[in-house]
Amino acid sequence: MPKIGVIILAAGMSIRMGEPKLLIPLAGKPLFRHVIDSILGSSMQPIHLVAGEYIEEIRQQSEDYPELKIIHNPNYTDGMSTSLKLGVQSIKEHVDAVMIFLADQPLTSLEVIRALIEKYIECKDEGVRIVRPKYKGKEGHPILVDASILNEFHSIKGDQGGKSI
């Protein structure tokens, strides 16, 4: 079984929302905690969360997750690429693959997570390096990325994710 780690991107500025979206309660807990809870049902380790402006609030509201490593992105205003690079840098030496989650997508089920892992294991010997879910023809998250291509994330810039990879 490959060692699969997790990067949770939680450094967005919530400009359109007007308040910290990740801290808004959903079913009695902050939005970002739902993502962590989904991950904890899997066997993925380590779990790294990249936060920006609201790092202190996220730390306070996740103290009961000892397995969670929170990384500060001081350049969060420069876009998602900066968070991806930090997350990749912090985890790449410790894993065979990484699953990348968006902290503002709380409804990812354990079933989807397990299906992505199974597909990755099934297809990696055929050269597949990225596994991504699709729903009604539309690509979504989380994305599972093989460690062999993680260095490619260092070439992205601005407010873009890994789509070009």
C-alpha positions in Angstrom: 0.0 0.0 0.0 1.5 3.3 -1.0 2.0 6.1 1.6 -0.5 8.8 0.7 -0.3 12.2 2.4 -2.7 15.1 2.4 -2.5 18.8 1.6 -5.5 20.9 2.6 -5.6 24.3 1.0 -7.0 26.7 3.5 -5.4 30.1 2.8 -8.1 31.7 0.7 -9.1 35.3 1.5 -12.9 34.8 1.2 -13.1 38.1 -0.7 -16.5 37.4 -2.3 -17.9 36.0 0.9 -17.0 39.0 3.0 -16.1 36.9 6.0 -13.8 33.9 6.6 -15.7 31.2 4.7 -13.7 28.3 6.3 -14.9 29.4 9.7 -18.6 29.5 8.9 -20.4 26.8 10.8 -22.0 23.9 9.0 -23.8 21.4 11.1 -22.3 22.8 14.2 -18.7 23.0 13.2 -16.5 25.2 11.0 -16.5 24.4 7.4 -12.8 23.3 7.2 -13.3 20.7 10.0 -15.6 18.7 7.8 -12.7 18.1 5.3 -10.4 17.0 8.1 -13.0 14.6 9.5 -13.5 13.0 6.0 -9.7 12.5 5.8 -9.4 11.0 9.2 -11.6 8.1 8.1 -9.0 7.1 5.6 -5.4 5.8 6.2 -3.7 8.9 4.7 -0.9 10.4 6.7 0.6 13.0 7.2 -2.0 15.7 7.0 -0.8 19.2 6.2 -3.1 22.2 6.2 -1.8 25.4 4.6 -3.4 28.5 6.0 -3.0 32.3 5.5 -4.8 35.2 7.1 -7.0 33.2 9.4 -4.3 30.8 10.7 -4.8 31.6 14.3 -8.5 30.9 14.2 -7.9 27.7 12.3 -5.3 26.6 14.9 -7.7 27.4 17.8 -10.5 25.4 16.2 -8.4 22.4 15.3 -6.4 21.9 18.5 -8.1 18.5 19.0 -6.5 17.2 15.8 -3.0 16.2 16.9 -2.3 14.5 13.5 -2.8 17.9 11.7 0.3 20.0 10.8 -0.6 23.6 10.1 1.7 25.5 7.8 1.6 29.3 7.5 1.6 30.8 4.0 2.7 34.4 4.5 2.3 35.0 0.8 -1.3 33.8 0.6 -2.4 37.0 -1.2 -0.2 36.0 -4.1 -2.6 33.1 -4.9 -3.3 29.4 -4.6 0.1 28.5 -6.3 1.9 29.7 -3.2 -0.1 27.4 -0.9 0.4 24.5 -3.2 4.1 25.0 -3.3 4.4 25.2 0.5 2.3 22.1 0.9 4.2 20.1 -1.6 7.6 21.2 -0.2 6.5 20.2 3.3 5.3 16.7 2.4 7.0 15.4 -0.7 9.9 13.6 1.0 7.5 11.6 3.2 5.0 10.2 0.8 4.5 8.1 -2.4 1.5 10.3 -3.4 -0.5 13.3 -2.1 -4.2 14.0 -2.1 -4.9 17.7 -2.4 -8.2 19.0 -0.8 -9.8 22.4 -0.9 -10.9 23.3 2.7 -14.1 25.0 1.4 -15.4 21.7 -0.1 -16.8 20.0 3.0 -18.9 17.3 1.4 -16.2 15.0 0.1 -17.2 11.5 1.2 -14.9 8.8 2.4 -16.3 6.7 -0.5 -14.8 9.2 -3.0 -11.5 9.3 -1.2 -11.2 5.5 -1.2 -12.2 5.3 -4.9 -9.5 7.7 -5.8 -6.9 5.7 -3.8 -8.1 2.4 -5.4 -7.9 3.9 -8.9 -4.4 5.3 -8.2 -3.2 1.9 -7.0 -4.8 0.1 -9.9 -3.4 2.5 -12.6 0.0 3.7 -11.3 1.9 0.8 -12.9 0.4 1.9 -16.3 1.9 5.4 -15.9 -1.0 7.2 -14.4 0.3 10.0 -12.1 -2.9 12.0 -11.4 -6.3 10.7 -10.4 -9.2 13.2 -10.3 -12.9 12.6 -9.7 -15.5 13.6 -12.3 -19.2 14.3 -11.6 -21.6 14.8 -14.5 -18.7 15.3 -16.8 -17.1 18.0 -14.7 -13.7 17.5 -13.0 -13.5 18.1 -9.3 -11.6 17.7 -6.1 -9.8 16.2 -4.3 -6.9 15.4 -6.6 -4.4 12.6 -6.0 -0.9 13.2 -7.4 2.0 10.8 -7.5 5.1 12.0 -5.8 7.2 11.6 -9.0 5.6 14.8 -10.4 5.3 16.9 -7.3 8.3 19.0 -8.3 6.3 20.3 -11.3 4.2 22.3 -8.8 7.2 24.6 -8.3 6.6 26.0 -11.8 3.0 27.3 -11.2 2.5 31.0 -10.4 -0.2 33.3 -9.2 -3.8 32.2 -8.4 -3.7 29.0 -10.2 -3.8 25.4 -9.0 -2.2 22.4 -10.7 -4.4 22.3 -13.7 -1.5 22.9 -16.1 0.3 19.9 -14.6 
